[in-house]
Amino acid sequence: MSKYILIAAMAVVVFAYIIGGRVATQKCDIKIAEINASKQLTINKKIGEINEKTFNTGVYDIRNILRAKYTISE
């Protein structure tokens, strides 16, 4: 009878170890996803600061600016 109790206790320990490993892996994956999202947000903010004029002007405005700068002079 004590063999069965010992085997059951060992099975519970092994099961808890496996489940704990899976939970830890999922927490790590969530943390990595949050870090990547924050990095992407930082990159987008920097791009917005660098290209502020481009972000704030429409296609028509950009076309006029380029046409004024790069037309063939007569």
C-alpha positions as CSV (number, residue, x, y, z in Angstrom):
1,M,0.0,0.0,0.0
2,S,2.8,2.4,0.8
3,K,4.4,1.7,-2.6
4,Y,1.2,3.1,-4.3
5,I,1.2,6.2,-2.1
6,L,4.9,6.8,-2.9
7,I,4.4,6.3,-6.6
8,A,1.4,8.6,-6.6
9,A,3.4,11.3,-4.7
10,M,6.2,11.0,-7.2
11,A,3.7,11.3,-10.1
12,V,2.3,14.5,-8.5
13,V,5.8,15.9,-8.2
14,V,6.7,15.1,-11.8
15,F,3.3,16.5,-13.0
16,A,3.8,19.7,-11.1
17,Y,7.4,20.1,-12.5
18,I,6.1,19.7,-16.1
19,I,3.2,22.1,-15.6
20,G,5.5,24.6,-13.9
21,G,7.9,24.5,-16.8
22,R,5.1,25.2,-19.2
23,V,3.8,28.1,-17.2
24,A,7.3,29.6,-17.0
25,T,7.7,29.3,-20.8
26,Q,4.4,31.1,-21.4
27,K,5.4,33.9,-19.0
28,C,8.7,34.3,-20.8
29,D,7.0,34.4,-24.2
30,I,4.6,37.1,-22.9
31,K,7.5,39.1,-21.5
32,I,9.4,38.9,-24.8
33,A,6.3,40.0,-26.7
34,E,5.9,43.0,-24.5
35,I,9.6,44.0,-24.9
36,N,9.3,43.7,-28.7
37,A,6.1,45.8,-28.7
38,S,7.8,48.5,-26.6
39,K,10.8,48.5,-28.8
40,Q,8.6,48.9,-31.9
41,L,6.8,51.8,-30.3
42,T,10.1,53.5,-29.5
43,I,11.2,53.0,-33.1
44,N,7.9,54.4,-34.5
45,K,8.3,57.5,-32.2
46,K,11.8,58.1,-33.4
47,I,10.8,57.8,-37.0
48,G,8.0,60.2,-36.3
49,E,10.3,62.7,-34.8
50,I,12.9,62.4,-37.6
51,N,10.3,62.6,-40.4
52,E,7.9,65.0,-38.7
53,K,7.6,67.2,-41.8
54,T,6.9,64.2,-44.0
55,F,4.3,62.8,-41.5
56,N,2.5,66.1,-41.2
57,T,2.3,66.9,-45.0
58,G,0.1,65.3,-47.5
59,V,1.1,63.7,-50.8
60,Y,0.1,66.9,-52.7
61,D,2.4,69.1,-50.5
62,I,5.3,66.7,-50.9
63,R,4.8,66.6,-54.7
64,N,4.9,70.4,-54.8
65,I,8.0,70.6,-52.7
66,L,9.8,68.1,-54.9
67,R,8.7,69.8,-58.0
68,A,9.9,73.2,-56.8
69,K,13.3,71.8,-55.8
70,Y,14.0,69.4,-58.7
71,T,12.6,70.9,-61.8
72,I,14.7,71.4,-64.9
73,S,15.6,75.1,-65.0
74,E,15.2,76.8,-68.4
